[in-house]
């Protein structure tokens, strides 16, 4: 099968034999794919330099098996330039997609690859422009978990009662939120912050530090459960990097 150029991002690349690359890419119409770029490391076309993470790409490939063969590469725009915390955050996005989205969906499931691709692309842009990168990260996690169908109901608790402001809740895995007391050992979430999640995708809404802290804990809990014991290397790298950050 030969197809027209498709918008993609490279999530990961690794050498294959002496001159080739195996690419793990994400596209809006085909989801996650594995593509071999034969001879890319010695290509006179400069394929190796173009086939980088965070570089918007247009790729063409052939093949009906799970491993496609790259036939053409275009770079419609410049690569997204990130550094420090922003770079580690972008690698975190890639790792979430690699670990949580099945490979080669090809439209066979209900997962909305197009919405996820657009969310990923926008988040990369926002990591460049937002002063507080916690906001685009929480938005991406929220949209990804929602598309995966695992984000809990934020309109009512597990007993069917409406989520109320200034009431404390705890997350019951795979069930939802339950009213609790401040002495609970579990992750606590203020009902006000759960209500504010409805505004998470709004650019003009102002989020408090307490909201971002609690929602970060919620996202981490949900993602950890979904990973089923898999570790995120990007988190470990970020932790290792922290002692070397310049103190301002």
VOBA-1610 file (N, C-alpha, C; in pm, whole numbers, padded with zeros to 5 digits, always signed):
BEGIN
Unk+00084-00119+00000Unk+00000+00000+00000Unk+00088+00124+00000Unk+00065+00213-00095Unk+00137+00340-00099Unk+00037+00450-00068Unk+00074+00541+00018Unk-00021+00642+00061Unk+00034+00782+00040Unk-00057+00878+00045Unk-00020+01019+00030Unk+00053+01066+00156Unk+00127+01177+00147Unk+00198+01226+00266Unk+00103+01246+00384Unk+00146+01199+00499Unk+00066+01206+00622Unk+00141+01286+00726Unk+00070+01375+00795Unk+00130+01451+00905Unk+00165+01357+01019Unk+00286+01365+01068Unk+00328+01278+01179Unk+00426+01352+01269Unk+00442+01297+01389Unk+00552+01332+01477Unk+00625+01202+01512Unk+00757+01208+01515Unk+00836+01094+01560Unk+00837+01095+01712Unk+00791+00985+01772Unk+00790+00972+01917Unk+00921+00912+01969Unk+00980+00827+01886Unk+01106+00763+01924Unk+01174+00710+01799Unk+01306+00709+01797Unk+01382+00651+01686Unk+01500+00574+01741Unk+01535+00467+01673Unk+01650+00388+01716Unk+01721+00332+01593Unk+01852+00316+01601Unk+01928+00263+01488Unk+01887+00120+01457Unk+01893+00087+01328Unk+01864-00050+01285Unk+01971-00092+01185Unk+02040-00199+01218Unk+02156-00243+01140Unk+02256-00129+01132Unk+02321-00108+01018Unk+02429-00009+01012Unk+02383+00128+00963Unk+02282+00132+00878Unk+02249+00259+00813Unk+02102+00299+00826Unk+02020+00218+00891Unk+01876+00244+00892Unk+01826+00287+01030Unk+01700+00331+01033Unk+01635+00372+01156Unk+01498+00304+01167Unk+01461+00269+01287Unk+01324+00228+01317Unk+01257+00347+01385Unk+01147+00393+01327Unk+01076+00508+01380Unk+00944+00464+01443Unk+00916+00516+01561Unk+00783+00501+01621Unk+00716+00638+01607Unk+00613+00644+01524Unk+00552+00772+01491Unk+00405+00774+01532Unk+00351+00895+01538Unk+00209+00913+01568Unk+00148+01004+01463Unk+00035+00960+01405Unk-00030+01036+01299Unk-00179+01048+01328Unk-00246+01148+01271Unk-00388+01167+01299Unk-00479+01060+01237Unk-00440+01004+01123Unk-00527+00909+01054Unk-00491+00763+01076Unk-00369+00737+01120Unk-00323+00600+01137Unk-00278+00567+01278Unk-00285+00664+01368Unk-00244+00640+01505Unk-00095+00616+01517Unk-00059+00521+01602Unk+00082+00487+01623Unk+00126+00383+01521Unk+00244+00407+01463Unk+00298+00318+01362Unk+00448+00298+01382Unk+00498+00183+01337Unk+00641+00158+01329Unk+00682+00163+01183Unk+00782+00242+01153Unk+00827+00261+01015Unk+00978+00244+01009Unk+01025+00169+00910Unk+01169+00156+00890Unk+01214+00256+00784Unk+01318+00331+00815Unk+01377+00426+00721Unk+01507+00367+00672Unk+01499+00293+00562Unk+01617+00224+00509Unk+01723+00323+00462Unk+01846+00303+00509Unk+01958+00386+00466Unk+01953+00529+00513Unk+01868+00559+00612Unk+01850+00699+00655Unk+01978+00762+00708Unk+02062+00680+00773Unk+02183+00736+00834Unk+02289+00773+00731Unk+02272+00725+00609Unk+02366+00760+00502Unk+02296+00823+00382Unk+02170+00860+00403Unk+02093+00916+00293Unk+02144+01054+00252Unk+02164+01074+00123Unk+02205+01204+00071Unk+02091+01305+00078Unk+01972+01256+00103Unk+01855+01343+00114Unk+01845+01408+00253Unk+01933+01369+00343Unk+01930+01427+00478Unk+01819+01376+00565Unk+01774+01253+00541Unk+01663+01199+00618Unk+01692+01193+00768Unk+01812+01153+00805Unk+01843+01138+00947Unk+01826+01270+01022Unk+01868+01380+00959Unk+01857+01511+01023Unk+01712+01556+01035Unk+01628+01513+00942Unk+01487+01553+00944Unk+01403+01468+01037Unk+01437+01341+01051Unk+01355+01247+01127Unk+01385+01257+01276Unk+01351+01370+01334Unk+01378+01399+01474Unk+01248+01415+01552Unk+01254+01391+01682Unk+01137+01418+01766Unk+01108+01568+01768Unk+00981+01602+01784Unk+00931+01740+01794Unk+00948+01818+01663Unk+00971+01747+01554Unk+00979+01806+01422Unk+00852+01772+01345Unk+00767+01871+01311Unk+00651+01841+01228Unk+00697+01781+01095Unk+00635+01670+01056Unk+00678+01599+00936Unk+00559+01559+00849Unk+00588+01544+00722Unk+00497+01479+00628Unk+00571+01357+00575Unk+00518+01238+00606Unk+00583+01114+00565Unk+00493+01034+00471Unk+00559+00962+00380Unk+00490+00863+00297Unk+00556+00729+00321Unk+00478+00623+00315Unk+00534+00490+00338Unk+00455+00386+00260Unk+00509+00266+00253Unk+00443+00153+00190Unk+00442+00036+00287Unk+00362-00066+00254Unk+00362-00187+00335Unk+00229-00216+00400Unk+00199-00345+00411Unk+00076-00389+00477Unk+00104-00457+00611Unk+00230-00484+00639Unk+00266-00547+00767Unk+00271-00442+00877Unk+00302-00487+00998Unk+00308-00394+01111Unk+00427-00299+01101Unk+00528-00336+01022Unk+00644-00249+01001Unk+00639-00192+00859Unk+00608-00063+00850Unk+00599+00004+00720Unk+00739+00044+00672Unk+00748+00079+00544Unk+00875+00123+00485Unk+00863+00266+00439Unk+00947+00353+00489Unk+00944+00495+00455Unk+00984+00516+00309Unk+00909+00603+00239Unk+00941+00632+00099Unk+00969+00779+00073Unk+00920+00869+00159Unk+00943+01012+00137Unk+00930+01089+00268Unk+01007+01199+00279Unk+01008+01283+00399Unk+01001+01429+00358Unk+00913+01504+00424Unk+00907+01650+00405Unk+00901+01715+00543Unk+00958+01835+00554Unk+00950+01913+00678Unk+00872+02041+00649Unk+00742+02044+00675Unk+00659+02160+00642Unk+00688+02284+00725Unk+00749+02266+00841Unk+00783+02380+00927Unk+00904+02345+01012Unk+00956+02445+01081Unk+01076+02425+01163Unk+01045+02337+01283Unk+01149+02273+01334Unk+01134+02192+01455Unk+01101+02281+01574Unk+01029+02224+01670Unk+00995+02296+01791Unk+01115+02293+01884Unk+01162+02410+01926Unk+01282+02419+02008Unk+01245+02426+02157Unk+01293+02330+02231Unk+01264+02321+02373Unk+01393+02293+02450Unk+01395+02334+02576Unk+01511+02307+02660Unk+01468+02295+02805Unk+01556+02240+02888Unk+01528+02230+03031Unk+01401+02155+03063Unk+01322+02210+03157Unk+01197+02147+03199Unk+01102+02125+03083Unk+01102+02216+02989Unk+01011+02207+02875Unk+01046+02089+02784Unk+01174+02065+02769Unk+01218+01951+02688Unk+01183+01819+02756Unk+01209+01809+02886Unk+01175+01688+02959Unk+01023+01664+02957Unk+00947+01773+02963Unk+00801+01761+02959Unk+00755+01707+02825Unk+00821+01751+02717Unk+00785+01702+02583Unk+00817+01554+02570Unk+00930+01510+02625Unk+00962+01368+02624Unk+00860+01288+02705Unk+00808+01351+02810Unk+00703+01288+02891Unk+00578+01264+02807Unk+00540+01362+02724Unk+00425+01344+02635Unk+00448+01225+02542Unk+00567+01219+02483Unk+00598+01109+02391Unk+00587+00974+02459Unk+00638+00968+02583Unk+00636+00841+02654Unk+00494+00799+02688Unk+00409+00893+02722Unk+00268+00859+02748Unk+00203+00799+02624Unk+00226+00860+02508Unk+00167+00809+02384Unk+00222+00670+02351Unk+00351+00650+02372Unk+00412+00521+02341Unk+00361+00410+02432Unk+00335+00443+02557Unk+00297+00340+02654Unk+00145+00319+02664Unk+00068+00422+02629Unk-00076+00413+02653Unk-00161+00393+02528Unk-00105+00423+02410Unk-00183+00406+02287Unk-00133+00283+02213Unk-00222+00188+02183Unk-00180+00068+02109Unk-00125+00104+01972Unk-00031+00025+01925Unk+00033+00052+01796Unk-00054+00007+01680Unk-00048+00085+01570Unk-00113+00049+01444Unk-00263+00029+01458Unk-00330+00127+01519Unk-00474+00118+01531Unk-00543+00127+01395Unk-00495+00220+01312Unk-00551+00231+01178Unk-00700+00258+01174Unk-00752+00323+01277Unk-00895+00354+01278Unk-00982+00238+01323Unk-00919+00128+01371Unk-00995+00009+01407Unk-01065+00022+01542Unk-01023+00114+01626Unk-01084+00128+01757Unk-01159+00261+01766Unk-01220+00282+01884Unk-01295+00405+01905Unk-01205+00520+01948Unk-01076+00492+01970Unk-00985+00597+02012Unk-00973+00702+01903Unk-00985+00829+01943Unk-00983+00939+01847Unk-00840+00987+01825Unk-00773+00928+01726Unk-00635+00965+01698Unk-00622+01111+01655Unk-00721+01161+01581Unk-00714+01298+01531Unk-00714+01398+01646Unk-00806+01382+01740Unk-00813+01473+01854Unk-00686+01465+01938Unk-00635+01345+01955Unk-00514+01328+02035Unk-00394+01390+01964Unk-00387+01375+01833Unk-00277+01434+01756Unk-00281+01586+01766Unk-00398+01644+01753Unk-00412+01789+01762Unk-00377+01838+01902Unk-00417+01762+02003Unk-00385+01797+02142Unk-00233+01792+02164Unk-00169+01689+02111Unk-00024+01675+02124Unk+00048+01791+02057Unk+00008+01822+01934Unk+00071+01931+01859Unk+00056+02064+01931Unk-00065+02091+01981Unk-00090+02216+02053Unk-00009+02221+02183Unk+00003+02109+02251Unk+00077+02107+02376Unk+00224+02137+02353Unk+00281+02085+02245Unk+00420+02117+02213Unk+00436+02268+02192Unk+00343+02329+02120Unk+00348+02474+02100Unk+00334+02549+02232Unk+00242+02502+02316Unk+00218+02569+02444Unk+00336+02555+02539Unk+00410+02445+02529Unk+00529+02429+02613Unk+00633+02535+02579Unk+00629+02585+02457Unk+00720+02693+02416Unk+00674+02828+02467Unk+00543+02848+02472Unk+00490+02983+02495Unk+00436+03009+02636Unk+00390+02905+02706Unk+00329+02927+02837Unk+00436+02952+02944Unk+00409+03048+03028Unk+00500+03075+03139Unk+00495+02960+03239Unk+00375+02910+03267Unk+00357+02798+03358Unk+00326+02673+03274Unk+00423+02584+03260Unk+00404+02468+03173Unk+00314+02362+03237Unk+00280+02377+03366Unk+00190+02282+03430Unk+00052+02283+03362Unk+00010+02398+03313Unk-00123+02407+03252Unk-00133+02324+03124Unk-00045+02342+03025Unk-00056+02256+02906Unk-00036+02108+02936Unk+00047+02075+03034Unk+00065+01934+03069Unk-00062+01874+03125Unk-00129+01946+03215Unk-00253+01895+03272Unk-00361+01884+03164Unk-00365+01977+03071Unk-00463+01970+02963Unk-00442+01847+02877Unk-00316+01820+02843Unk-00287+01704+02760Unk-00326+01575+02831Unk-00287+01564+02958Unk-00322+01444+03035Unk-00472+01425+03041Unk-00544+01534+03068Unk-00689+01528+03077Unk-00752+01481+02946Unk-00707+01537+02834Unk-00763+01499+02705Unk-00727+01355+02669Unk-00604+01315+02698Unk-00562+01178+02668Unk-00642+01077+02751Unk-00653+01101+02881Unk-00726+01009+02967Unk-00874+01004+02932Unk-00928+01118+02890Unk-01069+01122+02849Unk-01089+01041+02722Unk-00999+01057+02624Unk-01009+00980+02500Unk-00993+00830+02526Unk-00911+00795+02623Unk-00892+00654+02658Unk-01010+00599+02738Unk-01099+00688+02780Unk-01219+00646+02852Unk-01197+00609+02997Unk-01090+00662+03058Unk-01060+00625+03196Unk-01071+00743+03292Unk-01102+00862+03241Unk-01113+00975+03334Unk-01247+00967+03406Unk-01245+00975+03540Unk-01369+00959+03617Unk-01468+01072+03597Unk-01591+01044+03626Unk-01700+01143+03617Unk-01673+01256+03717Unk-01676+01380+03669Unk-01653+01494+03758Unk-01782+01574+03782Unk-01895+01516+03740Unk-02022+01583+03765Unk-02090+01529+03890Unk-02063+01403+03924Unk-02125+01344+04042Unk-02031+01242+04105Unk-02054+01213+04233Unk-01970+01116+04303Unk-02021+00974+04278Unk-01958+00876+04341Unk-01993+00737+04314Unk-02132+00700+04365Unk-02190+00786+04449Unk-02326+00762+04499Unk-02431+00836+04417Unk-02387+00908+04315Unk-02481+00979+04229Unk-02511+01120+04271Unk-02450+01166+04380Unk-02471+01303+04426Unk-02381+01398+04349Unk-02430+01519+04325Unk-02353+01619+04251Unk-02226+01659+04328Unk-02116+01674+04254Unk-01992+01720+04315Unk-02014+01861+04369Unk-01982+01881+04497Unk-02009+02008+04563Unk-01881+02084+04593Unk-01891+02215+04585Unk-01776+02300+04616Unk-01738+02288+04763Unk-01608+02295+04790Unk-01553+02295+04926Unk-01584+02169+05006Unk-01620+02063+04935Unk-01633+01931+04998Unk-01513+01849+04955Unk-01454+01773+05048Unk-01336+01696+05015Unk-01374+01558+04961Unk-01303+01517+04856Unk-01329+01388+04791Unk-01199+01308+04781Unk-01216+01178+04774Unk-01103+01091+04744Unk-01137+01010+04620Unk-01036+00971+04546Unk-01056+00891+04426Unk-01061+00744+04463Unk-01168+00678+04423Unk-01180+00533+04438Unk-01147+00474+04301Unk-01035+00404+04286Unk-00992+00353+04156Unk-01103+00280+04082Unk-01117+00316+03954Unk-01212+00255+03860Unk-01358+00276+03900Unk-01381+00364+03998Unk-01519+00393+04038Unk-01552+00541+04024Unk-01471+00625+04087Unk-01499+00769+04083Unk-01460+00835+04213Unk-01529+00945+04244Unk-01496+01023+04364Unk-01596+00997+04475Unk-01543+00995+04597Unk-01625+00969+04716Unk-01597+01076+04820Unk-01703+01125+04882Unk-01687+01223+04990Unk-01604+01160+05101Unk-01511+01237+05156Unk-01423+01184+05260Unk-01393+01292+05361Unk-01314+01256+05462Unk-01272+01352+05564Unk-01126+01388+05543Unk-01082+01495+05606Unk-00945+01543+05590Unk-00844+01443+05645Unk-00890+01349+05730Unk-00797+01252+05788Unk-00770+01133+05696Unk-00836+01130+05579Unk-00818+01018+05487Unk-00675+01012+05436Unk-00616+00892+05429Unk-00478+00879+05380Unk-00468+00887+05229Unk-00578+00880+05160Unk-00575+00883+05014Unk-00559+01025+04960Unk-00538+01034+04828Unk-00533+01164+04761Unk-00664+01239+04785Unk-00652+01360+04836Unk-00769+01442+04865Unk-00786+01547+04757Unk-00909+01568+04716Unk-00939+01668+04615Unk-01058+01753+04659Unk-01040+01883+04649Unk-01147+01975+04685Unk-01252+01976+04574Unk-01378+01967+04612Unk-01486+01967+04513Unk-01483+02089+04422Unk-01436+02202+04477Unk-01424+02324+04396Unk-01328+02301+04280Unk-01217+02234+04307Unk-01118+02208+04203Unk-01170+02107+04101Unk-01249+02009+04148Unk-01308+01915+04054Unk-01406+01987+03960Unk-01480+02083+04015Unk-01570+02162+03931Unk-01492+02246+03830Unk-01376+02297+03874Unk-01294+02381+03786Unk-01233+02303+03671Unk-01229+02170+03682Unk-01178+02088+03572Unk-01259+02110+03444Unk-01384+02152+03459Unk-01467+02181+03342Unk-01414+02298+03261Unk-01327+02378+03323Unk-01271+02497+03256Unk-01126+02475+03214Unk-01076+02354+03229Unk-00933+02329+03207Unk-00888+02364+03066Unk-00975+02347+02969Unk-00936+02372+02830Unk-00961+02516+02786Unk-01005+02601+02879Unk-01032+02741+02846Unk-00907+02825+02866Unk-00866+02896+02763Unk-00741+02973+02770Unk-00747+03091+02866Unk-00867+03146+02889Unk-00877+03267+02970Unk-00912+03240+03116Unk-00919+03112+03154Unk-00951+03080+03293Unk-00824+03082+03377Unk-00830+03142+03495Unk-00714+03153+03583Unk-00717+03041+03686Unk-00611+02962+03691Unk-00605+02848+03782Unk-00513+02878+03900Unk-00558+02840+04018Unk-00479+02862+04139Unk-00370+02756+04151Unk-00271+02786+04235Unk-00163+02689+04260Unk-00217+02564+04328Unk-00316+02582+04417Unk-00373+02465+04485Unk-00447+02375+04386Unk-00515+02436+04287Unk-00583+02358+04184Unk-00482+02275+04106Unk-00376+02341+04058Unk-00276+02272+03977Unk-00207+02161+04056Unk-00184+02183+04185Unk-00119+02082+04268Unk-00209+01960+04285Unk-00336+01983+04317Unk-00427+01871+04338Unk-00455+01796+04209Unk-00471+01868+04100Unk-00502+01802+03973Unk-00380+01726+03921Unk-00262+01777+03948Unk-00140+01704+03911Unk-00137+01570+03985Unk-00172+01571+04114Unk-00177+01447+04190Unk-00280+01351+04135Unk-00395+01404+04094Unk-00500+01321+04037Unk-00452+01256+03907Unk-00394+01337+03818Unk-00347+01285+03689Unk-00240+01177+03711Unk-00149+01203+03803Unk-00042+01107+03829Unk-00099+00975+03879Unk-00198+00982+03968Unk-00261+00862+04021Unk-00328+00782+03910Unk-00403+00850+03825Unk-00474+00782+03715Unk-00376+00721+03615Unk-00270+00795+03582Unk-00174+00746+03484Unk-00094+00629+03541Unk-00056+00637+03668Unk+00018+00528+03731Unk-00063+00400+03729Unk-00192+00412+03759Unk-00280+00295+03756Unk-00290+00239+03614Unk-00301+00328+03516Unk-00316+00285+03377Unk-00189+00219+03324Unk-00073+00263+03372Unk+00054+00206+03328Unk+00075+00064+03380Unk+00005+00030+03486Unk+00013-00107+03537Unk+00152-00152+03575Unk+00228-00066+03640Unk+00361-00103+03686Unk+00474-00057+03595Unk+00442-00012+03475Unk+00546+00040+03387Unk+00599+00173+03442Unk+00729+00192+03434Unk+00789+00316+03480Unk+00807+00414+03365Unk+00798+00542+03397Unk+00821+00646+03297Unk+00964+00695+03309Unk+01045+00670+03207Unk+01186+00711+03210Unk+01199+00863+03214Unk+01104+00932+03153Unk+01110+01078+03149Unk+01101+01137+03290Unk+01023+01076+03377Unk+01014+01123+03516Unk+01147+01104+03588Unk+01211+00989+03564Unk+01339+00962+03628Unk+01445+01060+03579Unk+01445+01088+03449Unk+01540+01183+03393Unk+01519+01322+03451Unk+01392+01361+03464Unk+01360+01492+03519Unk+01410+01504+03663Unk+01390+01398+03743Unk+01436+01397+03881Unk+01588+01407+03888Unk+01655+01335+03799Unk+01801+01339+03796Unk+01852+01477+03758Unk+01778+01544+03671Unk+01819+01675+03621Unk+01804+01785+03725Unk+01712+01768+03819Unk+01679+01875+03913Unk+01799+01934+03988Unk+01894+01854+04039Unk+02006+01914+04114Unk+02094+02005+04029Unk+02085+01993+03896Unk+02170+02072+03808Unk+02102+02198+03756Unk+01977+02217+03799Unk+01906+02337+03755Unk+01971+02460+03815Unk+01976+02564+03737Unk+02034+02690+03782Unk+01941+02756+03884Unk+01993+02788+03998Unk+01913+02856+04100Unk+01904+03004+04065Unk+01780+03054+04058Unk+01758+03195+04023Unk+01736+03278+04148
//
